[in-house]
Amino acid sequence: MSIILVVNSGSSSFKYQLIEVESETVLASGLVERIGEESGHTRHTTQVGLWEEELPIPDHTAGFAAMLKAFEEHGPNLSTHPLAAVGHRVVHGGKRFHEATVITDLVKINIEDLSELAPLHNPANLQGIEAAQKAFPDVPQVAVFDTAFHQTLPPAAYTYAIDAQLAEKQRVRRYGFHGTSHKYVSQATAEFLGRPLEEVKMIILHLGNGASVCAVDGGRSVETSMGMTPLEGLVMGTRSGDLDPGVLFHLNRKTGMGFAELDELLNRRSGLLGLSGHGDMRDVQKAAAEGDKAAELALEVYLHRIRGYVGSYYAQLGHLDAIVFTAGVGENNPLVRQRALSGLAELGIEVSPALNEAGGSRAARRISPPSSRVEVLVVPTNEELEIARQSLAAVAGA
């Protein structure tokens, strides 16, 4: 069996899944959280039950020890389910990493160096890698980068129009994120349509608390909405998305807000939360339905931004076969799907109200009527499975 342990490590927690890749079976999953606090918490789930425990977890190494204890006590037994690799989600690979990479000391140095581009994520990802190396010293470790799928962007798409020498020196360019999700969904979409991936042009709308759009041409990312950081692009739960940079200069001059305060504003106090007081789309919709004008405006701004990107990427692709909704909001919110694409029939894009409202399935499904020239689909993402697949391929090719 080809069993991969997938790890997504944050600064004070990490999630994991034990996946048998060939059958796409999740054998176990879990969460280790409140690392470094007075009392930590673990949750371990298998096909037969769920177990939780409160215990001190001073660092990530102790967290992995707690995870191993859960496997020993509740299964699956890792001796009888030996790991082919540990696959790690790493947020930023810069322009250096184009694919999943077996981790060496040099790779770790590069991940650390790229931390200046993702200071909240790469250091935490590296902590998870080093803890996993201690826990599984004889198992290959693989880094799967969120940015890697977007390394096919053409220069016109990834280049910002600022001083070229300064941009090169400071590594200022569009990198894009959610690449693991976009890669998985693009492949799943082609399979659903029964067409070779190389022949399909699609726009993927990854709509969650974080949100991004990706134009995929023949399996290659050719345009994406997130930029040098995950702040650019769509309106998100707490992030502003696209913004005139002059707004920052204005706020600095008028209010004295410094870099830290502006960072806090745009990343944590903007988006849906900043517009309506609610960071969760479900709460925004509920408030809008009850007549809250701020929530109604927040929803309209959110949808307006999506439509703008769909139109732009349609033009960039020149032809469009499918629009695909994925992630938490994209998969589960029929109102957003319907209204985001309303009024686009002249472009060959229609949504069937009946098909759109029919939920309850975790399988890919079509929500466009036969009259729609462009297929409109809902395709659930599975980033953990994609990380497992890429990790297995990286080990096989090493």
GUKOL-266699 format. One record per residue (C-alpha): residue number from 1; x, y, z; residue in one letter. Coordinates in Angstrom, 3 decimals, padded with zeros to 6 digits. Example, Ala and Ser with C-alpha at 12.3 -4.5 7.8 and 13.67 -1.06 7.14 Angstrom:
2
(r 1; (012.300; -004.500; 007.800); "A")
(r 2; (013.670; -001.060; 007.140); "S")
This chain:
398
(r 1; (000.000; 000.000; 000.000); "M")
(r 2; (001.077; 003.596; -000.649); "S")
(r 3; (000.408; 005.366; 002.630); "I")
(r 4; (001.214; 009.048; 003.112); "I")
(r 5; (000.955; 011.109; 006.289); "L")
(r 6; (-000.121; 014.617; 005.243); "V")
(r 7; (000.768; 017.416; 007.664); "V")
(r 8; (-000.441; 021.031; 007.622); "N")
(r 9; (001.505; 022.837; 010.305); "S")
(r 10; (000.723; 026.230; 011.823); "G")
(r 11; (002.521; 028.170; 014.528); "S")
(r 12; (000.433; 026.767; 017.400); "S")
(r 13; (-001.276; 023.745; 015.839); "S")
(r 14; (-001.086; 021.168; 013.080); "F")
(r 15; (-003.598; 019.006; 011.259); "K")
(r 16; (-002.835; 015.579; 009.810); "Y")
(r 17; (-004.359; 012.878; 007.657); "Q")
(r 18; (-003.161; 009.341; 007.034); "L")
(r 19; (-004.103; 008.528; 003.447); "I")
(r 20; (-003.900; 005.347; 001.385); "E")
(r 21; (-003.331; 007.001; -001.966); "V")
(r 22; (-004.333; 004.310; -004.449); "E")
(r 23; (-007.767; 003.770; -002.877); "S")
(r 24; (-008.024; 007.461; -001.820); "E")
(r 25; (-008.962; 006.268; 001.675); "T")
(r 26; (-008.462; 008.421; 004.769); "V")
(r 27; (-007.336; 005.929; 007.422); "L")
(r 28; (-007.071; 008.537; 010.197); "A")
(r 29; (-007.097; 012.270; 010.738); "S")
(r 30; (-006.397; 014.552; 013.621); "G")
(r 31; (-005.558; 017.896; 015.117); "L")
(r 32; (-002.932; 018.923; 017.654); "V")
(r 33; (-003.602; 022.445; 018.915); "E")
(r 34; (-002.737; 025.010; 021.573); "R")
(r 35; (000.953; 024.160; 021.183); "I")
(r 36; (003.038; 026.209; 023.637); "G")
(r 37; (000.073; 027.078; 025.840); "E")
(r 38; (-000.529; 025.893; 029.405); "E")
(r 39; (-002.602; 022.956; 028.182); "S")
(r 40; (-002.731; 021.489; 024.706); "G")
(r 41; (-005.442; 019.498; 022.993); "H")
(r 42; (-005.382; 016.530; 020.599); "T")
(r 43; (-008.117; 014.979; 018.495); "R")
(r 44; (-007.611; 011.696; 016.655); "H")
(r 45; (-010.261; 010.179; 014.377); "T")
(r 46; (-010.236; 006.787; 012.676); "T")
(r 47; (-012.846; 004.793; 010.807); "Q")
(r 48; (-014.073; 003.371; 014.135); "V")
(r 49; (-014.059; 006.295; 016.524); "G")
(r 50; (-012.832; 009.660; 017.822); "L")
(r 51; (-010.544; 010.293; 020.805); "W")
(r 52; (-009.574; 013.572; 022.457); "E")
(r 53; (-007.034; 014.401; 025.137); "E")
(r 54; (-005.845; 017.435; 027.102); "E")
(r 55; (-002.119; 017.468; 027.888); "L")
(r 56; (000.882; 019.818; 027.892); "P")
(r 57; (002.325; 020.298; 024.376); "I")
(r 58; (005.287; 022.664; 024.720); "P")
(r 59; (006.427; 022.522; 021.081); "D")
(r 60; (005.872; 020.816; 017.723); "H")
(r 61; (008.181; 017.933; 018.630); "T")
(r 62; (005.971; 017.185; 021.644); "A")
(r 63; (002.963; 017.559; 019.362); "G")
(r 64; (004.245; 014.855; 017.036); "F")
(r 65; (004.939; 012.644; 020.043); "A")
(r 66; (001.297; 013.104; 021.085); "A")
(r 67; (000.173; 012.218; 017.557); "M")
(r 68; (002.321; 009.061; 017.568); "L")
(r 69; (000.829; 008.113; 020.945); "K")
(r 70; (-002.655; 008.447; 019.441); "A")
(r 71; (-001.700; 006.169; 016.546); "F")
(r 72; (-000.240; 003.614; 018.980); "E")
(r 73; (-003.297; 003.607; 021.242); "E")
(r 74; (-006.106; 004.002; 018.724); "H")
(r 75; (-004.637; 003.001; 015.358); "G")
(r 76; (-003.948; 002.487; 012.635); "P")
(r 77; (-000.705; 000.858; 013.706); "N")
(r 78; (002.066; 002.545; 011.749); "L")
(r 79; (004.180; -000.619; 011.934); "S")
(r 80; (001.594; -002.486; 009.881); "T")
(r 81; (000.800; 000.628; 007.837); "H")
(r 82; (004.322; 001.848; 007.014); "P")
(r 83; (004.663; 005.336; 005.592); "L")
(r 84; (005.947; 005.893; 002.068); "A")
(r 85; (006.442; 009.582; 002.927); "A")
(r 86; (005.308; 012.495; 005.057); "V")
(r 87; (003.855; 015.233; 002.863); "G")
(r 88; (003.973; 018.800; 004.161); "H")
(r 89; (001.949; 021.776; 003.006); "R")
(r 90; (004.342; 024.695; 002.570); "V")
(r 91; (002.753; 028.017; 001.705); "V")
(r 92; (005.507; 029.818; -000.206); "H")
(r 93; (007.972; 028.316; -002.647); "G")
(r 94; (008.844; 031.585; -004.375); "G")
(r 95; (009.994; 031.078; -007.954); "K")
(r 96; (012.399; 028.322; -006.911); "R")
(r 97; (009.993; 025.421; -006.457); "F")
(r 98; (007.893; 024.338; -009.420); "H")
(r 99; (006.773; 020.991; -008.005); "E")
(r 100; (006.624; 018.836; -004.896); "A")
(r 101; (010.173; 018.360; -003.615); "T")
(r 102; (011.849; 015.787; -001.373); "V")
(r 103; (013.144; 017.746; 001.603); "I")
(r 104; (016.897; 018.073; 002.106); "T")
(r 105; (018.909; 020.465; 004.261); "D")
(r 106; (019.172; 022.787; 001.242); "L")
(r 107; (015.396; 022.720; 000.729); "V")
(r 108; (014.910; 023.689; 004.391); "K")
(r 109; (017.346; 026.571; 003.977); "I")
(r 110; (015.342; 027.768; 000.975); "N")
(r 111; (012.017; 027.489; 002.848); "I")
(r 112; (013.512; 029.543; 005.663); "E")
(r 113; (014.879; 032.113; 003.213); "D")
(r 114; (011.433; 032.462; 001.642); "L")
(r 115; (009.911; 033.186; 005.055); "S")
(r 116; (010.248; 036.906; 004.348); "E")
(r 117; (007.554; 036.400; 001.687); "L")
(r 118; (005.291; 034.411; 004.038); "A")
(r 119; (006.346; 035.310; 007.596); "P")
(r 120; (003.181; 033.910; 009.188); "L")
(r 121; (003.332; 030.575; 007.376); "H")
(r 122; (006.736; 029.322; 006.213); "N")
(r 123; (008.379; 029.375; 009.681); "P")
(r 124; (005.462; 027.335; 011.068); "A")
(r 125; (005.626; 024.943; 008.099); "N")
(r 126; (009.346; 024.489; 008.790); "L")
(r 127; (008.664; 023.725; 012.456); "Q")
(r 128; (006.369; 020.919; 011.348); "G")
(r 129; (008.975; 019.559; 008.951); "I")
(r 130; (011.679; 019.452; 011.604); "E")
(r 131; (009.370; 017.828; 014.144); "A")
(r 132; (008.342; 015.216; 011.571); "A")
(r 133; (011.977; 014.454; 010.759); "Q")
(r 134; (012.579; 013.695; 014.429); "K")
(r 135; (009.435; 011.567; 014.671); "A")
(r 136; (010.088; 009.687; 011.407); "F")
(r 137; (013.865; 009.804; 010.838); "P")
(r 138; (013.842; 007.060; 008.197); "D")
(r 139; (010.817; 008.273; 006.218); "V")
(r 140; (011.190; 010.670; 003.239); "P")
(r 141; (009.726; 014.121; 003.857); "Q")
(r 142; (008.178; 016.022; 000.939); "V")
(r 143; (007.298; 019.718; 000.625); "A")
(r 144; (004.224; 020.547; -001.469); "V")
(r 145; (004.085; 024.269; -002.174); "F")
(r 146; (000.881; 026.337; -002.493); "D")
(r 147; (002.633; 028.511; -005.060); "T")
(r 148; (004.059; 025.758; -007.286); "A")
(r 149; (001.037; 025.303; -009.582); "F")
(r 150; (001.227; 028.973; -010.550); "H")
(r 151; (004.823; 028.819; -011.756); "Q")
(r 152; (003.409; 028.430; -015.284); "T")
(r 153; (002.062; 031.998; -015.220); "L")
(r 154; (003.401; 033.966; -018.208); "P")
(r 155; (005.572; 037.025; -017.447); "P")
(r 156; (002.746; 039.386; -018.423); "A")
(r 157; (000.586; 037.833; -015.691); "A")
(r 158; (003.148; 037.694; -012.873); "Y")
(r 159; (004.951; 041.007; -013.440); "T")
(r 160; (003.980; 044.125; -011.493); "Y")
(r 161; (004.557; 047.468; -013.233); "A")
(r 162; (007.079; 048.918; -010.792); "I")
(r 163; (010.818; 049.556; -011.119); "D")
(r 164; (012.074; 046.323; -012.660); "A")
(r 165; (015.454; 046.199; -010.908); "Q")
(r 166; (013.904; 046.892; -007.521); "L")
(r 167; (011.246; 044.240; -008.099); "A")
(r 168; (013.860; 041.643; -009.078); "E")
(r 169; (016.074; 042.410; -006.092); "K")
(r 170; (013.217; 042.292; -003.589); "Q")
(r 171; (011.400; 039.366; -005.247); "R")
(r 172; (008.278; 041.416; -005.924); "V")
(r 173; (005.994; 039.595; -008.366); "R")
(r 174; (002.756; 037.632; -008.437); "R")
(r 175; (003.136; 034.139; -006.984); "Y")
(r 176; (-000.453; 033.031; -006.431); "G")
(r 177; (-001.756; 030.660; -003.761); "F")
(r 178; (-004.292; 027.836; -003.280); "H")
(r 179; (-002.291; 026.090; -006.008); "G")
(r 180; (-002.748; 022.622; -004.532); "T")
(r 181; (-006.519; 023.087; -004.593); "S")
(r 182; (-006.565; 024.555; -008.100); "H")
(r 183; (-004.430; 021.684; -009.407); "K")
(r 184; (-006.662; 019.033; -007.825); "Y")
(r 185; (-009.880; 020.666; -009.016); "V")
(r 186; (-008.628; 021.191; -012.571); "S")
(r 187; (-007.830; 017.487; -012.882); "Q")
(r 188; (-011.134; 016.457; -011.287); "A")
(r 189; (-013.021; 018.798; -013.638); "T")
(r 190; (-011.470; 017.266; -016.752); "A")
(r 191; (-012.284; 013.788; -015.447); "E")
(r 192; (-015.895; 014.804; -014.786); "F")
(r 193; (-016.223; 016.237; -018.303); "L")
(r 194; (-014.628; 013.115; -019.780); "G")
(r 195; (-012.083; 015.196; -021.657); "R")
(r 196; (-008.275; 015.319; -021.671); "P")
(r 197; (-007.070; 018.001; -019.292); "L")
(r 198; (-004.885; 019.416; -022.066); "E")
(r 199; (-008.001; 020.364; -024.047); "E")
(r 200; (-009.990; 022.169; -021.335); "V")
(r 201; (-010.048; 025.891; -020.572); "K")
(r 202; (-011.611; 026.655; -017.201); "M")
(r 203; (-012.009; 029.269; -014.490); "I")
(r 204; (-011.841; 027.898; -010.942); "I")
(r 205; (-013.457; 029.876; -008.116); "L")
(r 206; (-011.945; 028.719; -004.811); "H")
(r 207; (-014.311; 030.468; -002.390); "L")
(r 208; (-013.656; 029.966; 001.297); "G")
(r 209; (-012.653; 032.310; 004.095); "N")
(r 210; (-009.673; 032.900; 001.840); "G")
(r 211; (-010.665; 033.084; -001.815); "A")
(r 212; (-008.946; 033.062; -005.189); "S")
(r 213; (-009.675; 032.678; -008.882); "V")
(r 214; (-007.509; 030.766; -011.327); "C")
(r 215; (-007.631; 030.582; -015.124); "A")
(r 216; (-006.433; 027.137; -016.210); "V")
(r 217; (-005.556; 026.463; -019.831); "D")
(r 218; (-004.800; 022.840; -020.608); "G")
(r 219; (-003.860; 022.063; -017.026); "G")
(r 220; (-001.596; 025.113; -016.698); "R")
(r 221; (-002.285; 028.104; -014.461); "S")
(r 222; (-002.151; 031.164; -016.724); "V")
(r 223; (-003.720; 033.774; -014.420); "E")
(r 224; (-004.636; 033.934; -010.748); "T")
(r 225; (-006.045; 036.561; -008.415); "S")
(r 226; (-003.794; 036.297; -005.362); "M")
(r 227; (-000.481; 038.050; -005.845); "G")
(r 228; (002.808; 038.389; -004.010); "M")
(r 229; (000.762; 037.633; -000.889); "T")
(r 230; (-002.699; 036.095; -000.340); "P")
(r 231; (-004.113; 039.598; 000.221); "L")
(r 232; (-004.742; 040.529; -003.420); "E")
(r 233; (-007.820; 039.624; -005.439); "G")
(r 234; (-011.309; 038.722; -004.267); "L")
(r 235; (-013.093; 040.037; -001.196); "V")
(r 236; (-012.514; 037.469; 001.569); "M")
(r 237; (-013.684; 036.831; 005.105); "G")
(r 238; (-011.326; 039.334; 006.724); "T")
(r 239; (-009.027; 040.390; 003.824); "R")
(r 240; (-009.712; 043.365; 001.591); "S")
(r 241; (-008.633; 041.889; -001.730); "G")
(r 242; (-007.879; 044.416; -004.479); "D")
(r 243; (-007.269; 047.942; -003.218); "L")
(r 244; (-005.784; 051.131; -004.654); "D")
(r 245; (-002.311; 051.300; -003.007); "P")
(r 246; (-002.874; 055.024; -002.591); "G")
(r 247; (-005.436; 054.223; 000.106); "V")
(r 248; (-002.569; 053.175; 002.371); "L")
(r 249; (-000.697; 056.432; 001.827); "F")
(r 250; (-003.896; 058.382; 002.513); "H")
(r 251; (-004.591; 056.502; 005.765); "L")
(r 252; (-001.006; 056.970; 006.880); "N")
(r 253; (-001.098; 060.700; 006.223); "R")
(r 254; (-004.545; 061.312; 007.709); "K")
(r 255; (-004.517; 058.952; 010.700); "T")
(r 256; (-000.856; 058.188; 011.336); "G")
(r 257; (-001.492; 054.454; 010.936); "M")
(r 258; (001.824; 052.625; 010.589); "G")
(r 259; (002.758; 049.476; 008.687); "F")
(r 260; (001.676; 047.087; 011.460); "A")
(r 261; (-001.701; 048.776; 011.835); "E")
(r 262; (-002.307; 048.821; 008.076); "L")
(r 263; (-001.331; 045.147; 007.857); "D")
(r 264; (-003.800; 044.359; 010.653); "E")
(r 265; (-006.504; 046.406; 008.926); "L")
(r 266; (-006.220; 044.810; 005.493); "L")
(r 267; (-005.638; 041.213; 006.590); "N")
(r 268; (-007.812; 040.882; 009.692); "R")
(r 269; (-010.346; 043.731; 009.819); "R")
(r 270; (-011.412; 044.109; 006.203); "S")
(r 271; (-013.314; 041.999; 003.669); "G")
(r 272; (-016.763; 040.850; 004.729); "L")
(r 273; (-015.925; 041.539; 008.365); "L")
(r 274; (-014.921; 045.125; 007.692); "G")
(r 275; (-017.967; 045.831; 005.538); "L")
(r 276; (-020.646; 044.129; 007.615); "S")
(r 277; (-019.250; 043.138; 010.995); "G")
(r 278; (-019.531; 039.470; 009.981); "H")
(r 279; (-016.583; 037.457; 008.638); "G")
(r 280; (-018.595; 034.338; 007.799); "D")
(r 281; (-020.635; 034.384; 004.581); "M")
(r 282; (-023.504; 032.538; 006.280); "R")
(r 283; (-023.815; 035.306; 008.860); "D")
(r 284; (-023.604; 037.976; 006.156); "V")
(r 285; (-026.428; 036.354; 004.182); "Q")
(r 286; (-028.581; 035.956; 007.284); "K")
(r 287; (-028.123; 039.616; 008.194); "A")
(r 288; (-028.800; 040.725; 004.603); "A")
(r 289; (-031.997; 038.660; 004.502); "A")
(r 290; (-033.110; 040.449; 007.683); "E")
(r 291; (-032.643; 043.829; 006.017); "G")
(r 292; (-029.179; 044.808; 007.255); "D")
(r 293; (-028.015; 047.348; 004.653); "K")
(r 294; (-024.321; 046.950; 005.472); "A")
(r 295; (-024.586; 043.182; 004.987); "A")
(r 296; (-026.472; 043.659; 001.714); "E")
(r 297; (-023.701; 045.914; 000.447); "L")
(r 298; (-020.990; 043.484; 001.609); "A")
(r 299; (-022.658; 040.694; -000.348); "L")
(r 300; (-022.954; 042.842; -003.472); "E")
(r 301; (-019.313; 043.923; -003.297); "V")
(r 302; (-018.273; 040.281; -002.872); "Y")
(r 303; (-020.313; 039.147; -005.896); "L")
(r 304; (-019.318; 042.166; -008.009); "H")
(r 305; (-015.638; 041.296; -007.551); "R")
(r 306; (-016.217; 037.655; -008.584); "I")
(r 307; (-018.076; 038.661; -011.762); "R")
(r 308; (-015.291; 041.069; -012.658); "G")
(r 309; (-012.675; 038.357; -012.426); "Y")
(r 310; (-014.784; 035.878; -014.396); "V")
(r 311; (-015.110; 038.402; -017.223); "G")
(r 312; (-011.415; 039.278; -017.162); "S")
(r 313; (-010.228; 035.682; -017.186); "Y")
(r 314; (-012.743; 034.729; -019.886); "Y")
(r 315; (-011.088; 037.398; -022.044); "A")
(r 316; (-007.588; 036.175; -021.173); "Q")
(r 317; (-008.469; 032.583; -022.097); "L")
(r 318; (-010.279; 033.598; -025.303); "G")
(r 319; (-012.577; 030.582; -024.988); "H")
(r 320; (-014.140; 029.004; -021.927); "L")
(r 321; (-015.294; 025.427; -021.382); "D")
(r 322; (-016.156; 025.475; -017.676); "A")
(r 323; (-016.549; 027.608; -014.575); "I")
(r 324; (-015.950; 025.609; -011.406); "V")
(r 325; (-016.962; 026.428; -007.819); "F")
(r 326; (-015.007; 024.838; -004.986); "T")
(r 327; (-014.051; 025.194; -001.276); "A")
(r 328; (-016.394; 025.949; 001.632); "G")
(r 329; (-018.516; 028.742; 000.163); "V")
(r 330; (-018.179; 027.581; -003.432); "G")
(r 331; (-019.315; 024.040; -002.659); "E")
(r 332; (-022.080; 024.812; -000.168); "N")
(r 333; (-023.648; 028.173; -000.993); "N")
(r 334; (-026.186; 028.120; -003.841); "P")
(r 335; (-027.064; 031.812; -003.435); "L")
(r 336; (-023.470; 032.895; -004.057); "V")
(r 337; (-023.185; 030.606; -007.067); "R")
(r 338; (-026.444; 031.811; -008.606); "Q")
(r 339; (-025.890; 035.518; -008.044); "R")
(r 340; (-022.186; 035.531; -008.879); "A")
(r 341; (-022.961; 034.411; -012.443); "L")
(r 342; (-026.300; 036.160; -012.934); "S")
(r 343; (-026.701; 038.253; -016.060); "G")
(r 344; (-024.012; 036.405; -018.021); "L")
(r 345; (-026.245; 034.478; -020.436); "A")
(r 346; (-024.934; 036.576; -023.345); "E")
(r 347; (-021.509; 035.101; -022.572); "L")
(r 348; (-022.929; 031.575; -022.682); "G")
(r 349; (-022.962; 031.226; -018.891); "I")
(r 350; (-026.173; 030.074; -017.193); "E")
(r 351; (-027.027; 028.456; -013.848); "V")
(r 352; (-030.028; 026.163; -013.386); "S")
(r 353; (-031.870; 027.166; -010.186); "P")
(r 354; (-033.054; 023.584; -009.616); "A")
(r 355; (-029.656; 021.963; -010.153); "L")
(r 356; (-027.936; 024.680; -008.149); "N")
(r 357; (-030.206; 024.198; -005.142); "E")
(r 358; (-029.889; 020.399; -005.148); "A")
(r 359; (-027.164; 019.753; -002.569); "G")
(r 360; (-026.071; 017.003; -000.237); "G")
(r 361; (-023.527; 015.373; -002.539); "S")
(r 362; (-019.758; 015.413; -002.115); "R")
(r 363; (-019.357; 014.369; -005.738); "A")
(r 364; (-018.686; 016.704; -008.653); "A")
(r 365; (-021.897; 017.877; -010.273); "R")
(r 366; (-023.218; 020.114; -013.050); "R")
(r 367; (-025.398; 023.108; -012.140); "I")
(r 368; (-025.790; 024.607; -015.621); "S")
(r 369; (-028.766; 023.830; -017.891); "P")
(r 370; (-028.298; 022.248; -021.346); "P")
(r 371; (-028.706; 025.701; -022.907); "S")
(r 372; (-025.522; 026.989; -021.230); "S")
(r 373; (-022.589; 026.893; -023.659); "R")
(r 374; (-020.156; 027.061; -020.723); "V")
(r 375; (-020.400; 024.213; -018.210); "E")
(r 376; (-020.921; 025.439; -014.651); "V")
(r 377; (-019.811; 022.862; -012.094); "L")
(r 378; (-019.390; 022.294; -008.378); "V")
(r 379; (-016.260; 020.199; -007.757); "V")
(r 380; (-015.260; 019.514; -004.129); "P")
(r 381; (-011.587; 020.130; -003.481); "T")
(r 382; (-009.306; 017.744; -001.614); "N")
(r 383; (-005.982; 019.391; -000.893); "E")
(r 384; (-004.847; 016.622; 001.451); "E")
(r 385; (-005.294; 013.952; -001.215); "L")
(r 386; (-003.474; 016.143; -003.731); "E")
(r 387; (-000.570; 016.590; -001.299); "I")
(r 388; (-000.495; 012.820; -000.778); "A")
(r 389; (-000.466; 012.172; -004.532); "R")
(r 390; (002.299; 014.670; -005.171); "Q")
(r 391; (004.342; 013.377; -002.235); "S")
(r 392; (004.136; 009.815; -003.509); "L")
(r 393; (005.144; 010.934; -007.017); "A")
(r 394; (008.071; 012.967; -005.648); "A")
(r 395; (009.401; 009.984; -003.686); "V")
(r 396; (008.994; 007.680; -006.677); "A")
(r 397; (010.889; 010.127; -008.880); "G")
(r 398; (013.666; 010.844; -006.403); "A")
